[in-house]
Amino acid sequence: MNPVEYTRARHDRIRQILVDVAVGVVTNLLVTALAVAARLVF
């Protein structure tokens, strides 16, 4: 295996993990905002 390819694959995996974490955080914020808005409305 070429070390350059291995490093790039590892970098892509780390970037994918960071993207997944960011999406999870944004999703949780949206759900929380919707819950607060629903509580205010109802």
Secondary structure, 3 states (H helix, E strand, C coil): CCHHHHHHHHHHHHHHHHHHHHHHHHHHHHHHHHHHHHHHHC
